[in-house]
């Protein structure tokens, strides 16, 4: 895979005209949930904090392509992983090897984009499973994020749309905008804006996908 660069704030904003931009890509949810029946034992706790909330992940793209890493850095919040493992720092752009999970038939709509994929996972949450307010990238950005879910869930963005570095999020109060989603639809996700999410049903799966910036023009072709 060709090494990608960074998008400066102007380029990034030109691509992310909305906090959540619907794409023409859609996952067949019935087929996907059947695929997940075969991988129900592939999910592991998302990091080591907030374990009372049912939050799990399975790797689509990680460091070595294995489904059996223990622990699995791709299924941690990376700030938490890196704080715990200062001698084994992991970044999204380091994770470029697909696991067998990426080959399930329900993810065929991603075929053109697979060569550009970075650290990506399927998330599985039950009711009350949630992420605290956070961001996933800083400017200039070296990743582009897609997101989607198999069910309706609560997704919020900070109202002003200001870009906040990931480590500058905690300890602040925010005004929120709640976004509605179409289950199965994939969205270009402005992960530089503070956001959080919460499942309102059990067995809520999310498509937590990252791509390198070489995918920019291809991603534009999916915006509709």
N, C-alpha and C positions, 0 to 999 in steps of 0.2 A: 504494500500500500504506500502510495506517495505521501511523504511527510506533509502535513498540513500546517498552515500558519494560523494567525489570530485575526479576528475581525475587530477593527476599531469600533468605537461607539457609534460612529456615523453609519458604517456598513451594517452593523448589528441592528440599529434602529430601522434602517431601510428594509431589512428582512422581517423584523418583528414589528409590524404596524399595529398589532393588537397583542394583548397579553396572551390570548389563546386564539390561534388561527386555525380554522378547520381545513383539513386536507382532503383530497379526493381518495385517500387511502382508508379502507375500512376492513376490519377484521370480522370474519364470520363467527359470531359469538357461540352459536351452537356447536360448530366444529371445534372451536378453540376449547370450550369446556370439556368436550370429549377427549381432546388431546391432553388436557390437564389431568384427567382420570389416570392416565398412564404415568404421570410424573408427580403424583401426590406426595411421594416420599422424597422428592428432590428439594423441597423447601426447607430453609433453616431460618432461625430467628434473625431478624434484622438488627445486627449489632448486639450490644450487651446492656444497653440502657432501655428503660421503659418496657421491660419484658412483661409487665402485667397486661399490656395491650398486645393483642394478637396481630403481630406484624411479621411477615415472613417474606423471603425472597429466594428466587432460583436464578442462576446466572445464564444469560444468553451469550454474552461476550465477556471474557475475563482475561487473566494473565496467561493461562496455559491451556485453555480449552477443556479442562477436566470438570466434571460434575461432582467430583468427590473430594475437593479441597476442604480441609478442616483445620483451621477456620478458612472461610472464603472472603477475601477482602472486598470483592465486588458486591457482597451482600452486607456491607457495613456502610453507615454514613462515613465518607472518607475522612472527614475531619476527626471523627472518633478513632478510626483505624490508625491514622497517622499520629495522633497523640499517644496512642498505646504502643505504637511500633515505630519510634523515631529512626530506627536503623533499617526500616523496610517500608519507606514511603511509597504510597501508591497514588497515582493520578489517573483521571479518566482516560487520558490520551495514551497511557501505558497499556491499557486493556484492549487488545485488538484481535484476540483469538476466539473464534466462535465455539460454543459448546454444541453438543448434539441437540439441545433444546431449540436452538435457532432453526433447525431443519424441520420442525413440525409443519404439517401441511397448512395449518391455519395461519401461519406467518408468511406464506408465499407472497402476499402483497408487498412484502419488504424486499423482494429479491433484488431489485435494481440497487437498493440502498445498502445491502449487506456488506459490500466491499469498504464502505465508509464508516462502519459501525465501531464505536468505542464501548466502554463499559456500559452494559445494558442488562436489565433484569426483568423478570416477571415478578411483580409484587402480589402477595396474597394477604388480605386483611379480613378480619372479622369485625363485627359491630364494635364501635369505639376505637378501633385501630386508627391511628392518625400520625401525621408528621407535625412537629412543632413549626412555627414560623421560621423560614430559612430561605436562602438563595443557593443556587448551584454553580454559579459562574461569576467571574469578575471581568471588568474591561481592561484591556482588550480580551475578547473571549476566544478560547480555543475549542469550544464545543457548541453544538447545536442540539437542542433537546426536543424530542417528541414525547407525547403523553396521550394516554387514552385509558378507558376502563370498560369492563364488561357490564357494569351496572351504574345507575345514577349514584352519585356520592357528593359530598360537600367539598367544594373547591373554592378557595378564596385567594384573592390578590390584594395587596396593599393599594389603596385607592389612588395615591399620587402617581404611581408608576415609577418612582425614583429607583435608580439602580443602587444597590447596596452590596458591598463586599460580603462574602459569606460569614466572615468572623466579626462583622459589625452589626449583626441582626439582633442578638439577644439583649434583653433588658429594656426594650423599647415598647411603646404602645402604638398600635396601628389602627387606621380606619380601613375597613375592608369592603371590597366588591365581591359578591358571590357570583361565580360563573356557572352557567348550565352547560351540560355536555350531552352528546348523543352517544349512548353505549355502542362500543365497537368502532366509533370514528377515531382516527388518529389526528392529533393537533400539534402544530408547531407551538412550542411552549416557551414563553419568555421567562426563563429561569433566573434571570438577573434581578427580577422584581421579587420582593418578599411575598411568599405564598405559604399556605398550609393546606391540608386536606384531611378529610375524615370519612371513614366508611360508615354507612348507615344500614348495611346489611352484611350478613356473613357471606363468606366466599366471594368477596369483591376482589377481582384481579385487576391489576394495572399494568400498562405497558410503559415501562420506564426505560426509554431508549435515548442513546446519545450517538452523535455522528461528528466526524471531523469536518472542518470548514471547507474541504474540497467538495463536499456534497451541496454547497450553497445553490448552485444553478439548478441541479436536479430537484432540490427541495422546492425551489420556486415553481417548477413545473407542476407540482402537486397542489399548489394553493389555488383555491377556487372560490 
